[in-house]
Amino acid sequence: MNQREVLEKYKSQSIHYFENALSSIQAGNAGKAGEFLWGSMALALKAVAASEGKELNAHWDITDYARKLAKKTEDETILDVYGSANYLHSNFYEAGLSLEEVQTYAERIRTTVAKLLSLIPEESEEKGEG
């Protein structure tokens, strides 16, 4: 896959995971919803990184990239919300959060995922295409 195909795959999966999170919330499964929310956030970050020609393979790479992107964009909510998503990821194994708490995080993650995906340049804006 070329760089554009990879980032489109990450972008699509991020959106799909968010939709799965909403379905899990509807079904009353807070743990599963939280894991999908984390996946949505992580894949949105991977999509932005791919748009810059970067590949994030490890959990640490995603965390480091979230930190750098927050600084680069002067938007600390990226790192803050990533931290919340990471907390939900650990909740999958601990099963300690209520459905209401997960719903609160879901809105913040939705907003941030949309913000992240908006950072990806359109195909026509890529180098050599216009």
C-alpha positions as CSV (number, residue, x, y, z in Angstrom):
1,M,0.0,0.0,0.0
2,N,1.2,3.5,-0.7
3,Q,1.2,6.3,1.9
4,R,-2.3,7.6,0.9
5,E,-3.8,4.1,1.0
6,V,-2.4,3.5,4.5
7,L,-3.7,6.8,5.9
8,E,-7.1,6.3,4.3
9,K,-7.2,2.8,5.9
10,Y,-6.3,4.3,9.3
11,K,-8.9,7.1,8.8
12,S,-11.6,4.6,7.9
13,Q,-10.8,2.3,10.8
14,S,-10.8,5.2,13.2
15,I,-14.3,6.2,12.2
16,H,-15.5,2.6,12.2
17,Y,-14.1,2.0,15.7
18,F,-15.9,5.1,16.9
19,E,-19.1,3.8,15.5
20,N,-18.5,0.5,17.2
21,A,-17.9,2.4,20.4
22,L,-21.3,4.0,20.1
23,S,-22.9,0.6,19.5
24,S,-21.2,-0.8,22.5
25,I,-22.5,2.1,24.6
26,Q,-26.0,1.4,23.3
27,A,-25.5,-2.3,24.3
28,G,-24.4,-1.2,27.8
29,N,-20.8,-2.5,27.4
30,A,-18.6,0.2,28.9
31,G,-15.3,-1.8,28.7
32,K,-15.7,-2.7,25.0
33,A,-16.8,0.9,24.2
34,G,-13.7,2.3,25.9
35,E,-11.5,0.0,24.0
36,F,-13.1,1.0,20.7
37,L,-12.7,4.7,21.7
38,W,-9.0,4.2,22.4
39,G,-8.6,2.5,19.0
40,S,-10.4,5.3,17.2
41,M,-8.1,7.9,18.8
42,A,-5.0,5.8,18.2
43,L,-5.9,5.2,14.5
44,A,-6.7,8.9,14.0
45,L,-3.2,9.8,15.3
46,K,-1.7,7.1,13.0
47,A,-3.5,8.6,10.0
48,V,-2.2,12.0,10.7
49,A,1.3,10.6,11.1
50,A,1.0,8.7,7.8
51,S,0.0,11.9,6.1
52,E,3.4,13.2,7.2
53,G,5.2,10.1,6.0
54,K,5.6,8.7,9.5
55,E,4.8,5.2,10.7
56,L,3.7,4.5,14.3
57,N,4.1,0.9,15.3
58,A,4.3,0.7,19.1
59,H,2.0,2.1,21.8
60,W,4.9,4.3,22.9
61,D,5.2,5.7,19.3
62,I,1.6,6.8,19.4
63,T,2.0,8.4,22.8
64,D,5.1,10.3,21.7
65,Y,3.5,11.4,18.5
66,A,0.4,12.7,20.4
67,R,2.8,14.7,22.6
68,K,4.7,16.2,19.6
69,L,1.5,16.9,17.6
70,A,0.0,18.7,20.6
71,K,3.1,20.9,20.8
72,K,3.3,21.5,17.1
73,T,-0.3,22.5,16.8
74,E,-0.3,24.3,20.1
75,D,-3.3,22.3,21.1
76,E,-2.8,20.5,24.4
77,T,-6.3,18.9,24.2
78,I,-4.8,16.4,21.7
79,L,-2.5,15.1,24.4
80,D,-5.1,15.4,27.2
81,V,-7.8,13.5,25.2
82,Y,-5.3,10.9,24.1
83,G,-4.5,10.4,27.8
84,S,-8.2,9.9,28.5
85,A,-8.4,7.4,25.6
86,N,-5.4,5.6,27.1
87,Y,-7.2,5.5,30.4
88,L,-10.2,3.9,28.7
89,H,-7.8,1.3,27.1
90,S,-6.7,0.3,30.6
91,N,-10.3,0.2,31.8
92,F,-11.0,-2.6,29.3
93,Y,-8.8,-4.8,31.5
94,E,-9.9,-3.4,34.8
95,A,-13.6,-2.8,34.1
96,G,-13.9,0.0,36.5
97,L,-15.7,2.8,34.7
98,S,-19.4,3.3,34.5
99,L,-21.2,3.6,31.2
100,E,-22.0,7.2,32.0
101,E,-18.3,8.0,32.4
102,V,-17.4,6.3,29.1
103,Q,-20.1,8.4,27.4
104,T,-18.5,11.6,28.7
105,Y,-15.2,10.5,27.4
106,A,-16.8,9.5,24.1
107,E,-17.8,13.1,23.3
108,R,-14.4,14.5,24.0
109,I,-12.8,11.8,21.8
110,R,-15.3,12.3,19.0
111,T,-14.4,16.0,18.9
112,T,-10.6,15.3,19.0
113,V,-10.7,12.5,16.4
114,A,-12.6,14.9,14.1
115,K,-10.0,17.6,14.7
116,L,-7.2,15.1,14.0
117,L,-8.7,13.9,10.8
118,S,-9.1,17.5,9.7
119,L,-5.4,17.9,9.9
120,I,-4.9,15.4,7.0
121,P,-4.4,17.3,3.7
122,E,-6.8,16.4,0.9
123,E,-5.2,14.4,-2.0
124,S,-5.2,17.5,-4.3
125,E,-3.1,19.4,-1.7
126,E,-0.3,16.8,-1.6
127,K,3.1,17.6,-3.1
128,G,3.2,17.3,-6.8
129,E,-0.5,17.2,-7.3
130,G,-1.5,20.8,-7.5
